[in-house]
Amino acid sequence: MPAFASRQASAAASDLDDAVRAYDQATVHNDVAALAQLVCDDYLLVNSDSTLQDKQSYLEDFKVPGFK
């Protein structure tokens, strides 16, 4: 792999690591504003019971008192 491509791959991996950490922290802290920035507009969550949630519905869950 050429050095430039290697640096690009390394930077992309670092960016992904940062995004995953930010997502995890936002989830733990119910930070809806951060999650809204991290989750794409066409986000679709498949729950364990096979129900689907779009981005708005997903974010609304974090606003429910006591939700974890």
N, C-alpha and C positions, 0 to 999 in steps of 0.2 A: 504494500500500500504506500503510495507517495506520501511524503511528510505532510503536505497540505491537507490531503484527505484524512490522514490520521488526526491532525489537529481539529479538523471539522467534526469528526466522529467523537473525539474526546469532549469538545465543547457541547455538542448535542447531548451527550450522556450527562454532562454536568448540569445542563439546563433541565433535563428530564428529572434528575435527582432533586434539583431545587424545587421544581413544580410538585413533585410527589410529597416532599417534606412540607411545602406550603399547604397542599391539599389536606394532608394528615392533621396539621396544626389547626387549620380552619374547621375541620370536622370535629376535632376534640373540643374546640372552644365555641362551637356553634356560631362561627363567624360567617353569617350569611353574605355580607358584602364581599368578603374575600372569595367565598365559594362561587358567587355570581361571576366574578372575574375569571376564576380558574376553570369553570365548567362551560363548555361551548353551548351556543344557543340551541343546537339540535340534539343536545344530550338526551339520552333515553336510558333509564335505569330499569333493568329486569330484576324484580324482587324474587326472593326465594320461593314465593308462592305463585310465580309466573305472572304476576300483575306488572303493568308497565307504568312508569312515571316519567313525565317530561321534566324539563329543567325547572319550570315554575313550581310544579308539584313537589319536586325533590327539595327545593329550597324552603318551601312552606313548612315542611316537616321540622326543620331546624328552629322554627319560630315557636313551636309548641312547647309550653312550659314543661320542663323535666325531660324533654327529648334528649336521648343520648344514643 
